Amino acid sequence: MIPHDQLEQFSPPEIRAELIEAAKSLPGVFTARSQVSEPSSLALRLHHPAGPWEAFLHPSQDEFGHIHRVGFLHLTVPRALIAPLEEAGWIEPHPISRRPEWPDTIVMFYAPRDATELAVAIAVVSASWQQAVNDSSRSTSFGK
């Protein structure tokens, strides 16, 4: 389990920068200000979204995640990954996902603080991207 608490919810600037670059390198992804969060959050959006309703942070139809200024993420995760990620201590359900009009796939992902945690964050962002582009042909794994 990853020992995080509210005071440790930050990524060093170089780790956050690497996370952003990895997300931007995914095909069809562009970044902009979030449409669904505070303006300082960097949205991960798609030029050609094709995934199901639960692949996006609503009301946006192309934002599948965003990275907050301090490094934690809100993103949609394929349902099959939610329980393992939660049990491993990487995520918790976003409170908004309790509302019936919002997908239950929206999670809060803890801020990666080092290279090992960054690798997990990149794998999870990749899984979120795969869902958003409706690409099940690529496999993604993550560590504990």
N, C-alpha and C positions, 0 to 999 in steps of 0.2 A: 504494500500500500504506500502511496506517495504521501508523505506528511506535509500537507499544506494547511495553512490557516489564513485568515483574512489578511494578516500582516505580511505574509509571504506571497501574496498574489501579484507577483511581478516577474517579468522576464528581464534579464540584462539586455541593454539595447542591442548588442550584437546578436543575441539569440533571437530576439523579436525580428530583427532585420533579416536573418537567415530564414525564419519562418515565412515572412512576407515574400522573399525571393522564391522560395520553394513553391508557394501557392501561385505566384504569378507565372511560374514556368509551366503550370498545367495547361494543356491545350484549351483555348477558348476562354480563359479566365482573364478578367481585367479587374483592377481595383479602383475604388472611388470612395467618397464618403458614404457611410451607411445610410440606407433609406429607412431603416427600422430601429436605429439605436442613436446614441449620442453622436454628434457630428465628428468627434475626434476618433470614432471607431472606423477602421479601414474595412470596407466591405469587400468580400470575395464574390464577384458577380460573373455571369456568363453571357457571352455574346449570343449564344444559341442554346438556351435552356431546353431540355427535353425530358427531364425527369418527372416523377410523379409529384402531386401536390405536397406531400410530406417532405420533399427534398429542399424546400425553400422556407426562408424566414419571412413570414407574411407580415404586412400585405404585399411585400415585394414578390415578384414572379421570377426574379433572376438572381437574387442574393441567397447563397447557400450557407454563408457564414460571415462573421466579421471578427476582426482582431482588435481588442481594446488597446488603448494607448499603453497600458501597463503589461500587456501580453496575454491575458486570458482571452479565451474565445467563446463565442456563442455560435453554434453551428448545428446543422441537421446531421444526424448519423443514421445509417441503416439500422433498422430495428434489431437485426441479428447481432450487432456489435454493442448495443446499449448495455445489456446485462454484464457481459464480460468486462467492458470498460468501467462500469460502475463498481463492480466487485474488485477490480484492480486499483480502484481509487483515483482514476483519471478524470471522471466526469460526475456530474449530478444532473438530474433533470432540471431544466429551466422552469421556474415557477409558472410562466405563462403557458406551458404545455398542459397544465391542468384544466385549462379552459377548453370546452369542446370545439370551439371554432379554430383552435390552433393545433398544429401537428404535435403528436407526442414524441416526435423524433428530435425536438429541439433540446439541446443540452448545453451546459456550461462546462467547458474544458479548462482545466487548471493551466496556469501560465507555465510553460516550460522554462526551466532555470539553467539547464546545462545541455551538453550535446546529446546525452542519452535521452533525456526527456524531450528534446527537440525532435529526435528521430521518431518517437511515438506520436508527437503532435503532427508531424508531416504525414505519417501513415494515416492518421485519422482524418486529416484534411483531405487527403487523397481519396479515402473511402467516401467522404461527403461529396467530393467532386464527382466521383464515379456515379453516385446516386443521382446527382443533379443533371448529369449529361446522359443518364440512362445507359451507362456502359458497365455491363456485368462481365465483360470479357477479361478484365484485368483483376488480378487478385491483390489484396492488401493485407499485410499482417501487422501486428503491433505487439510490443513487449510489455511486460508488467514492471 
